[in-house]
């Protein structure tokens, strides 16, 4: 059928698909497009508690869409190159969509 993808590639695509299947995680990616944010900044901007944010961030981290570093005991999140590309793809899809909802 012309499709030549290794099993690892297929698993990676599925992992990313699961990571972006929740609207909250898409919002997080869009927020991080504007720059790195602390856990508290994300929680405040989304009205989400730490437990829920931790769950969502674990999915995005596992898919390598965001990175995390600790500075002075605070978690700082940012987009990875993969996360930046994903946001670009979302925006490109919205521009091509027949409606102007995006």
N, C-alpha and C positions, 0 to 999 in steps of 0.2 A: 503494500500500500504506500510505499515511499516514505513512511514515517520511520525515522531512525533515531530514536531517543533511548538513551540508557535508562535502566530502571532507576538509578539515582536521580536523574533529571526529572523523571515522572514523579517521584516521591517529593522532590523539592517543589515542584509546581503545586502539588496537592497541599503541601505544608503552607505555602504562601497563600493559596486559595482559602484555606481554613483561617489563616491569620487575618485576612481582609474580609471575611464573611460577616463580620459584626460591624454595624454602623459606628459604634463607639471607637473601635480601633481605626476606622477610616478617619474619624474626626481627630484622633490623636496624631495620626500621620500628617494630616493637613496642618495642625497646630505646630508640629515640629518643623514643618517646612519653613516657618518664619524664624527658626533658631532653636537652640537647645533650651530645655526647660527642666526645672526641678520637679520632683514629685508633687510638692505643694502647689506649684504654679499650674500644673496640669489639673490637679484636683479642684483648685479654685475656679479655673476657667471652664470646667465641665460640670461642676456640682456633682462630683463622684467621690465615693469614699475610698480610703486607702486599700481596703481589701479588694474592691472591684477593680481599681486601677492596677494593682499588683497582678491580678489575673490577666487583664488585657495586655499589660506590658510583657508578661511572660510569653504570651503567644507571639507578640511582635518580635521579641528578642530571639525566640527559637527559630523564627523564620528569617532572621538576620535583616529585618527591615528597620530596626532601631538598635542603637548602641547605648550602653550605660556606663558611666564612670562615677566614682565617688570622690567628692571634694568636701573636706571638712565635715564628714559624716552624712552629707546629703547626696542623694542619687540625682545625677544629671543625665537626662535622656536627649538623644539627638538622632537624626536620620542617618542611616548608612547609605552608601552609594545605591544599594538595591532599593532602599526605601525611597530615595529621591527619584529613581527611575520609575518606581511604581506610581508615585504621585504624578509624574509626567504622563504616564500611560493613562491614568484616570482622567486627567484633564484633556488629553487628546481624544479619548472616547467621548467625553461630554461635548467637545466641540463638534464631533462628527454626528452626535445624536440628533435626531429630527426635532426634538423639543429643545427649548432654551431653559430647561430646569437647572442646569449647572452654571 
